Amino acid sequence: MKAIIPVAGVGTRLRPHTFSQPKVLLNVAGKPIIGHIMDKLIAAGIDEAIVIVGYLGNMVEEWLLTHYTIKFTFVYQSDLLGLAHAIWMCKPNIIDNEPLFIILGDTIFDADLDSVLKSPFSTLGVKKVDDPRRFGVAITDGNKILKLVEKPDTPVSNLAIVGLYFLPQSKSLFATIDHLIDNKIKTKGEYQLTDALQLMIEGGEKFTTFPVSGWYDCGKPDTLLSTNKILLQNNTTTKDYPSCIIVDPVFIADNAIIKNAIIGPNATIGEDSVITDAIIRDSIIGSEAKVIHIMLSHSIVGSNASITGNPHEISVGDYSEIQMG
């Protein structure tokens, strides 16, 4: 089965980290965000993926082709005109009326995809949220969807559409997106996938929902760290680090160098990083970073960055160098 994964966004809320790499390649719990997604898709039987790239897309292509052997097709979206527009650009790569699974490229999730991909009906992943105004929402009768609303100003449902969509027949989806684009129908300035799906419902197609038990936000530094903490919960350290104290859960890359340090809990240490005379907890340290003579908490240190001194909480992009007295 074929999946569509849009990853063309710039990731402005995660700057400075996204100045030098796309958001989906940021490390969380030992692998890039998109790595967590691909592992779940492949485990569910997805054997082909159309990846919609844009900003720093060559880095996404290289990483995926290096780490996975399924078939990839890369579609470049230069104008960010909305999610429906991104999906519409994949139309030449869709055969007849084949089934599609669409997943947003920054959506790390826990859900039973095996049953979802066997559904005879179009079905959307949903989760109850406290503030539905930030999301597209589903109004339902049981698990049958009656109406979809994109980011309602007045809350009409607390069931957020969390970025997982299965359509057993894709032809009608592209027909409704064609209608939006031909008639320049936008919501909040963009062609919305929610609007295209709503047109399908109004045309008589049955939509259902499926529960997403875990939905982990990676859109901001604080939520990236929260997701890192959640995903590390089952990690335990087996390697011995002399003169160090390791407080699980942590992820430490096999080739990282750790000396005279206390690592954890809830810390991710990237490949080829060097940690010396340091205390690091609730933090993400990128690959080839150097962290020396410092205590860090609730911090993100980019790849190839060098940090020394005594700050307690920082967010430093790739190739930065900071010395604190």
N, C-alpha and C positions, 0 to 999 in steps of 0.2 A: 504494500500500500504506500501511497505517496503522501508526504507531509509538505506543507508550506510554512516556512519560518521567516517572518519579517524581522530583520535586524539592522535596518538602515538608519535608525535614529542616532542623534549626535550624543545624547547623554549629558546634557548641560548641567543637570543637578549633581553630577558626580565629578565635575571639574575640581581640581586640576588633573585627576586621574585619567579622564577621557580626552585630554589634549593629545596624548601620545598613543592611546590604544582605544579601540571601541569598547563600549560598556560590556558587551557580552563576553569579552575576553578577560574581564577582571576576575581575579582569583577569589573564590569563596569556598572554604572548607576543602582546600587542596586541589581544586580544578576550576577552570573558567566556568562562568555561568552557563554558557551554551553547552559545555561538556556534560553538566548535570542533565540538561534537557535531552541531548542526543542519547545518552545512556538509557533513559526511560523510554524514548521512542523506539529505539532498536530492540529493547527488551519486549516491547509490545508488538513487534512484527513489522515496523516501518522499514522498508528496504530502499526507499528513494526519497530525497529531500530537495525541494526547490527553496533556495535561501535568497531572500531579497536583501541585497547589501547596498550600502551607500558610503557614508563617512568611514574612511579607513577600511573599506571592504576587502582590500587585498589581504589584510592581516587575518580577517575572518576566513577567507577562502584558504589561505595557506594552512591555518591551524586545523580546519576541518579535514582537508585532504591529507594532512599528515597523520591524523589520529583516528580516522574512520575509513572503512572500505566500502560503504554503501555508495550508491550512485548519487552524485550531487549535480544540480544545475544552479548556476548563480545568475540572478537577474539584478541589474543595477538600476536603482531608483534615484535619479538625480534631483527631481523635484518632490519634496515631501508634502504630498497633497492629501494625505490621509491613508488610513489602513485599507479602505475599500480600493483606493487607487493602487496601492501596493499589490494587493491580491489580483486586481485586474491585469496588471502587467505580466502575471504568470500564465495568462490564458493561452498563449501559443504553445505552452509546454504541457497542457492538459489534453488528454486523449478522450475524445467523445464525451461521455457522461460519467467518467470514472469517479470513485469516491475520493474524498479529500479529508485530511486532518490538518487543521490550521492551529498553530500555537505561536503565541508571541514570544520573541526571542529573549525576553527578560523575565519569563514566567517559570520559576522553579516550583514544582508542584508535587503533590501526592494524590494520586487518583487511580482507580482501577480501569486502565485503558483497555484491557483485554475485552471486557464486556462492552465498553463504549464503542469500540471499533466493529462490534457485531450488531449494533443497533440498526433496525430497519428504518428508523426515522432520524432526521437531523436532530442533533442534540448538543447542548451547550453546557460547559462546566460553569457552575455557580457556587458562590459561598456567601453566607450572611455577613454583612458588614455594618459597622456603626454609622458611618457617614456615606450613604450611597450617592451623594452628589458628585463624587469624584469619578464615578464609573458609569458605564452602560449597565442598565438593570433589566431584569426580567419580571414581568407580572404574570403570575401563573395560576392555574386552577389544578391543584395537585402538582404533578410534574409536567403537565402540558402548558406550554407557553402561550399566553393570550396576546401579549404585547411586549415589545422591546422599546426602551427609551434611553437615549444617549445622554448621560450626565444631566439628569433632571435638576432644575433649580429648586423645585419643590419635591421632596422625597415621595415616591409613589410605590416603592418596593425596596426591601433591604437585601434583595438577592443580586449581588454584583456578578456581572459576566466577567470571568477572570482570565480570559484569553485562550481558552481551549474550545475548539469548534470541530465537530464531526459532521460532514455532509455526505451521506451515501450516494447522492447524485449531485454532481457539481454544475450541471448545465443551467439550472434555474438560478443559481447564485450569480453566474457571470451575466445572465440576462438582466438581472435586477441591477447589477453594477453598471452595465451598459446604459441602463435607463437613467441612473443617477448622473453619470458623466455626460451623456448626450444632452440632458436637460439642466446640467450645471446645478444639481441639487446638493447643497452642502449643509452641514450642521457645524456650527462653531468654526466656520471657515474651511472645513475639510470634508472630503468624501468619506463617510463613516460606514464601516462594515455593519454596524448595528442597523443603520437605515436600510441597507440592502437586504439584510435578514428579515427586517420588518415587512418589506415589500413581499418577500416570499410567504410570510405568514398571512398577509392580506390576500395573497393569491391562492390560499387554501392549503399550503404545505404544512404538515404537522411538525412541530418542534417540541422536543422534550428537554429536560435538564438532567444533569448528573452531578452528584456532590463531589466537590474538591475538598478533601479533608485538610490538606496542607497547601497553602499558597503563600509563597515567600517572596516578598518585595525586595528588589535589588536596585531601586531607583535613586536612593539617596545614601550618603555615607552612614547615617545612623541605622537605616533599615538594612543596608548591606552587612553591617556588623551584627545586627540582630539575626539575620539569616545565617551568617557564618556560625553563630552560637548554636542555633537550632540544628543545623546540619552536622555539627561536630558531636552531637550528643552520644552517638554510638562509637566514637573513635577512641581507641586506647593505644598508648605507646608501647611498642615491644622492643625498640632499640635502646641500648644502654648509652647514656651520655655521662661520662665521668665528670665529677665536680659540678654537676647540674641537678636541679630539681625540676621534674616534669609533673605538672598537675593536670591530669586529664579532665576533660577531653581537649585534645589538641591534634593538629596535623602538622607534622614536620617532614619536609621533603628528605628523601634518603641521602641526598648529597649536600644538605645544609650542614654548616659547621657551627656547632653550639659549644661554647666554653664559658665556664663560671657564670652560669645563667639560671634564672628561674623562668620557666616557660609555662604559661597557662594559669588558670583554665581559659578555654575558649580562644585559643590563639592558633592562627595559621601561619606557618613559616614556609616561604617559597623556595624553589630550587636554587641551589648555589648561593644562598644567602649566608651571611656570616653574622652570628650573634655572640658578642663577647662582653662579659661583665655587665649583664643587663637583666632587667626584670620586664617581662612582656606578658600581659594578660588582656583578654577581650580585644584582640587586635589582629590585623592582617598585615603581614610583611611580604612584600613582593619578591620576585626572583632576583637574584644577584644583588640584593640590598645588603648594606652594612649597618648594623645597629650596635653601637659600642658605648659603654659607660653611661647607661641611660635607663630610666624606668618609664615604660609606656603602658597606657591603659586607654581603651576605647579609641584606638588610633589606626590609621591606614597609612602605610608607607609604600610608595610605589616601587616598581622594579628599578634596579640600578641606583637607587637613592642611597645616600650616606648620612646617617644621623648619629651625632654624638652630643653629650651634654645631659641636661636634666629636665626637659619638659615632661609633662605627664599625659598630655592629650594633644595629638597633632593629626593633620591630614596632609600628606606631602606627596606630590606627584612624582612620576618617573624622572630619573637622572638629577634629582634635587640633591643639594648638599647643605646640611644645617649643622652648625656647631653652637652649642649653648654652654655658656660659662656656669 
